[in-house]
Amino acid sequence: MDTNAVPVEERRKFPRYRVKDGVFAFLGSTPGMIVDISEGGMAIEYIVLQKDEVSAASFDLFSTQQQDYIADIPGSTVSTVDVFPSSGLGTFKTTRLCVKFGELNSEQKSKLRYFILQNTIARA
């Protein structure tokens, strides 16, 4: 262990939480599995079936277990990373999209807090 290592400063304002199975985000018509979520943003993994770009300008959150649904959450893309790049065997890849939530009204904030409370399992 390196005792001279400089600690990495956490830049996130809110803690991130891993989500339960069956928790999704819809980026337009593209569904994605939420990997982790906080009051400030989330990471989503989705399968790219076309070469079209997926936008995080607005999305919906859905939980199959809790049957929670929140529509039209504003957001913006922080980063996009290919998790499983395309191979010679197929034309699809899995991509991780990191999203920062936009300006939420008080109702959206309340629904998001409840969604996080009901659909997460542990701190990420």
C-alpha angles and dihedrals in degrees: 000000000000108000090187094059115126112232115245111242114232107235096188117103093207130042117253122231132201112238133229121252115280098038114131145171124211115215097194103302094340114099120209136181114244109232098184137348142194136172087269103046149316147229119241130188119205138166115249108220097168136030091249117120116244114226125215093196090113132359144165128236122216137178120196093196099048094027089227118158129183118181133205102011108176117228148148134223116258096178143343123210129180107234098182108015123211116280133199088262097065146003100238133091136182115242131192114217118195112204134193114208116239127221107317125199119230093264092051091048091051093047091047093052090050091046090053092046093051100039108040132087109187145351112281 
